[in-house]
Amino acid sequence: MSDSSISVRLLSYETLVHAVAGAMGSVTAMTVFFPLDTARIRLQVDENRKSQSTPIILAEIAKEEGILSLYRGWFPVISSLCCSNFVYFYTFNTLKRVMVSDRSKPSKDLLMGFISGAVNVLLTTPMWVVNTRLKLQGAKFRNEELHQTHYKGIFDAFSQIIANEGVGTLWNGTLPSLVLVFNPAVQFMFYEAMKRRAGRGDRKISSFEIFFIGAIAKAIATSATYPLQTVQAILRFGQYKSDGKGGLVGSLKNVVSLLMDRIKRHGLLGLYKGLEAKLLQTVLTAALMFVVYEKITAATFKLMGLQKKLKH
């Protein structure tokens, strides 16, 4: 394959449409189910908050901090999510064009998901560190060891973190995030496989089926990787007292130490604290995201007379 041919595939209109549609779909879905994510991150970071049903947690937060607190940190989260999904969908669909000559296979979908996830993590982790801090700012913690931060916005958070904690802090949680590449990789593998099965014989897939397929794919991926998501949230928050060692070995020790400490304090089930809220949020968000994503791509390609490119 020539260099010019590869360049055309990398900069194709079709890939850009997939990336924009994926970003818009994720923003729409996250906005709808954002309070569920608020409940999830409180349970992960604040160890002393009792694990209760999601509606009770949401009611507690609204009563103590006001109804708008359920959407605290919405803008930085949505900004990060938009960039993150644009990068992921662009990379995934670029790899699909380059690597898949005829029909896609689960093994190739998994490999493309891994590569796309790794690229996404390395590029967007600083944004997720900042939005985790902003999302928890002003929260009433049950754990007295957690202290409040005072950021005036996204750019102030970036500057304060760099000035007070160093540039490397912006990549806190990168190791568990790279391991968590399993999550979207597994999600996309199951999603693509189930969608191909449902669309056999050029059968048109309904919006309900896309929603259902997206929900199943995300539920499987989330349940398998949830303990590492808890570690990721704690490290991004930046108030975990590590042994001070840096590098890959230090990061790995921090991850193992957090997992073992969680088990010691709360038992094995402590690793899954907040899973109910996470499953509700992430499954419903992923399902709705895929519906919006598929609708936008289909409508755009139809408008431009490119319907045939939607086949897998």
Residue, then its C-alpha position, 0 to 999 in steps of 0.5 A: m500500500s502506498d504512502s498516499s493511499i494510507s494518507v487518504r485513509l487516515l484523512s478520509y471524510e468517512t472517518l471524520v464523520h464517525a469521529v464527530a458522530g461518536a463525540m456527539g453521541s457520547v456528549t448527548a448520552m452523558t448529559v442525560f445520565f450525568p447524575l448517575d456518574t456523580a453518585r458513582i465517583r462519590l462512592q469510589v473516592d469517599e470510602n466513608r460514604k455508605s454504599q446505598s442504592t443509587p436513588i438514595i445517594l442522589a437524594e443525599i447529595a441533592k439534600e446536602e449540597g443542592i440539586l445543581s450539585l448533581y451536575r457539578g463538573w458537567f462542562p469539564v467532563i463533557s469537554s473531556l468526553c467529547c475530545s476523548n470519544f473523538v480521538y477514540f472513534y477517529t483512531f478506531n475507524t481509521l484502523k478499520r479502514v487500514m486493517v480490515s480488507d473484507r469483513s471484520k473479525p472479533s480478534k481484529d476488533l479487539l486489537m483495534g480497540f486496544i490501540s485506539g484506547a491506548v492512543n486515547v489514554l495518552l492524549t486525554t488523561p490530563m483532561w480527565v485528571v482535571n475534570t475529576r478534581l472539578k467534579l469533586q470540588g465542593a463535595k461534602f466528604r464523609n472521609e475527613e482525610l480528604h481536603q477541599t480544592h479551590y479551582k476557578g475553572i479548567f485552566d486554573a486547575f491545570s495551572q495550579i496542578i502544574a505549579n503545585e504538584g508538577v506536570g507529571t501529576l496530569w498523567n496520574g492514573t495512566l497505568p490503570s487507564l492503560v489497563l482499562v483499555f480492555n474496557p472499550a476494547v471488549q465493549f467494541m468487540f462485543y458491539e461489532a460482533m453482535k451488530r454484525r450478527a443482527g445485521r446478517g443478510d443486509r437486515k436493517i437494525s432497529s434503534f431498540e436493537i442498537f440500544f440493547i446491543g450497546a447496553i450488553a456490550k458495555a455491561i460486560a466490559t464494565s463489570a470486568t474492569y470496575p475495580l481498576q476504575t475505582v483505583q483510577a478515580i482515586l489516583r486522578f483525585g490526587q489525594y492518595k498518599s503513595d510511597g513517593k516512587g515514580g515510574l512504571v514500578g511506582s505506579l504499579k505498586n500504587v495500583v496494587s497497594l490501593l487494591m489490597d488496602r480496599i480489600k483489607r478495609h472493606g473486603l472483596l466486595g469493597l472493590y465493587k463499591g458504586l458498581e450499581a451506579k456505574l452500571l446504570q450510568t455507563v450502560l445507559t450512556a453507552a446504549l444511548m451513545f451508540v443509538v445517536y452515533e449510528k443515527i448521525t452517521a447513517a443520516t450523514f452518509k445518506l445525505m451525501g449519497l454514501q449509504k453503501k459505506l455503512k456496511h461492515 
